[in-house]
Amino acid sequence: MPVYRTSAVEHAAAVAVAARTDVGLSREHNEDTFLISDLARGLAHGPAAAQASVEPPLALSLGVYDGSGGASSPDAASRLAARMVHAILTRAAPRSSDALERSLLEAIGEAGRAVRDNARRSSQHRNSGTTATVAALCDERLLLAQVGDSRAYLLRSGVLTQLTRDQTLLQSLLDSGKLRPEEAATFEHRGVMLQALGLREHLRIALSAVELRREDTLLLCTDGLSDLVDDRHIAAALDAHPDPAAAASALIDAALAAGGRDNVTALVTRFDGPWLAPPASDRAAELIEIARFSEGPTRRS
């Protein structure tokens, strides 16, 4: 079985980032993609880059993408989406939180159209799609755009908070009360997504934000991790490994030890330094809901 494993690490002015992706123990191809983007300089660090460094000013975009479908290249959708998001955010060079919010929505919307158009043009990419969980940093505010079931978590003062909400049939049934939490593990359609880039004409993007605090740790991951490693073990791994590279490796190893039935990707970022306020001792991360669902921009004729 061909094995695809890769990692990337970068450090920047009190922001340390590391990512690792693994094909897992059951799949032949890795359909996951991650991308670490230095928006100020137009640089991208993903599976092809082993190591990079970023200097101030800080303007970062961090994303994980989990591709699906396609006849012979199931990773094409995730890689295309990652490249599109990076290109649009870099071109826009947003310098304020409001501008970054608009650019992030535009980037995700354009990435969705690119994936859909690619599927229409080529039979080998037919029915392909991808999740997208993208975090973008402007000053101390972290914006999060979510499509699909990859996730973002924040560890603050030992407390883990899931920042994103899965856009899946399972989560919808749980929210509506039609399915009880104890039934979730055995729900036969738990893998059905309601949103994905390339899935349909009108994309619905969940956009939110969190105010960062000193020593916060952000995790972006695909469901190859979150489906196999519970929140308690994720929190313990992040807490035990302040170095993001060590934390990402520990999380990947935990997913493989739990069966590794899917591709797995973990992107870990640690924020520190006097540019951030210290966390209140009794407060976990507070999510600011900007727009529960925002439609991607329509194509201009």
FENHUVEN-V849447 format. One record per residue. N is the residue number from 1. SS is DSSP state (@ for helix, = for strand, . for the rest). OMEGA is omega in whole degrees, -180 to 180 (none if undefined). Layout:
N,SS,OMEGA
N,SS,OMEGA
This chain:
1,.,178
2,.,-178
3,.,179
4,.,178
5,=,-180
6,=,179
7,=,176
8,=,-178
9,=,172
10,=,-179
11,=,-177
12,=,166
13,.,178
14,.,171
15,=,180
16,=,-176
17,=,173
18,=,178
19,=,175
20,=,176
21,=,-176
22,=,-179
23,.,-177
24,.,-173
25,.,-176
26,.,-176
27,.,177
28,.,-178
29,.,176
30,.,-179
31,.,178
32,=,172
33,=,169
34,=,177
35,=,175
36,=,-173
37,=,170
38,=,-173
39,.,-178
40,.,-175
41,.,178
42,.,-178
43,=,178
44,=,180
45,=,-179
46,=,-174
47,.,-178
48,.,-176
49,.,-179
50,.,-176
51,=,178
52,=,177
53,=,-179
54,.,178
55,.,176
56,.,2
57,.,-178
58,.,173
59,.,-171
60,=,169
61,=,-176
62,=,-177
63,=,170
64,=,-175
65,=,-178
66,=,-176
67,=,177
68,=,177
69,.,-177
70,.,-174
71,.,-174
72,.,-180
73,.,-175
74,.,178
75,.,-174
76,@,-177
77,@,-178
78,@,-180
79,@,179
80,@,180
81,@,180
82,@,180
83,@,-179
84,@,180
85,@,179
86,@,-176
87,@,-177
88,@,178
89,@,179
90,@,179
91,@,-179
92,@,-180
93,.,-177
94,.,-176
95,.,176
96,.,-179
97,@,179
98,@,180
99,@,179
100,@,178
101,@,180
102,@,-178
103,@,-179
104,@,176
105,@,179
106,@,-177
107,@,180
108,@,178
109,@,179
110,@,177
111,@,178
112,@,178
113,@,180
114,@,179
115,@,-180
116,@,179
117,@,179
118,@,179
119,@,179
120,@,-176
121,@,-171
122,.,180
123,@,-178
124,@,178
125,@,-177
126,.,179
127,.,179
128,.,178
129,=,180
130,=,168
131,.,173
132,=,171
133,=,-171
134,=,175
135,=,180
136,=,-173
137,=,171
138,=,-173
139,.,-178
140,.,-180
141,=,179
142,=,177
143,=,-179
144,=,174
145,=,-172
146,=,171
147,=,178
148,.,-173
149,.,165
150,.,-169
151,=,169
152,=,176
153,=,173
154,=,174
155,=,178
156,=,179
157,.,177
158,.,-179
159,=,-180
160,=,178
161,=,173
162,=,-175
163,.,-178
164,.,178
165,.,-178
166,.,176
167,.,-175
168,=,175
169,@,179
170,@,-178
171,@,178
172,@,179
173,@,176
174,@,-179
175,@,-177
176,@,-179
177,.,-180
178,.,177
179,.,179
180,.,-179
181,@,-179
182,@,178
183,@,-173
184,@,-175
185,@,-177
186,@,180
187,.,-170
188,.,-179
189,.,-175
190,.,-179
191,.,-177
192,.,179
193,=,177
194,.,179
195,.,173
196,.,175
197,=,-180
198,.,-174
199,.,-177
200,.,-175
201,.,-177
202,.,-177
203,.,177
204,=,-174
205,=,174
206,=,-177
207,=,-179
208,=,-179
209,=,175
210,=,176
211,=,-177
212,.,175
213,.,-178
214,.,179
215,.,172
216,.,174
217,=,180
218,=,174
219,=,167
220,=,-177
221,=,173
222,.,-175
223,@,172
224,@,174
225,@,-172
226,@,178
227,.,-174
228,.,-177
229,.,-175
230,.,-175
231,@,-179
232,@,180
233,@,175
234,@,179
235,@,-179
236,@,180
237,@,179
238,@,-179
239,@,-177
240,@,-175
241,.,179
242,.,177
243,.,-176
244,@,179
245,@,179
246,@,179
247,@,180
248,@,179
249,@,180
250,@,180
251,@,177
252,@,180
253,@,179
254,@,179
255,@,178
256,@,179
257,@,-180
258,.,176
259,.,176
260,.,-173
261,.,179
262,.,168
263,.,-178
264,=,-180
265,=,177
266,=,177
267,=,-173
268,=,180
269,=,177
270,=,-178
271,=,-179
272,.,175
273,.,-175
274,.,177
275,.,178
276,.,175
277,.,177
278,.,179
279,.,171
280,.,-171
281,.,-175
282,.,-175
283,.,171
284,.,-180
285,.,178
286,.,-180
287,=,176
288,=,-177
289,=,-180
290,=,179
291,=,-179
292,=,174
293,=,175
294,=,178
295,=,176
296,.,-178
297,.,178
298,.,-179
299,.,178
300,.,-180
301,.,none
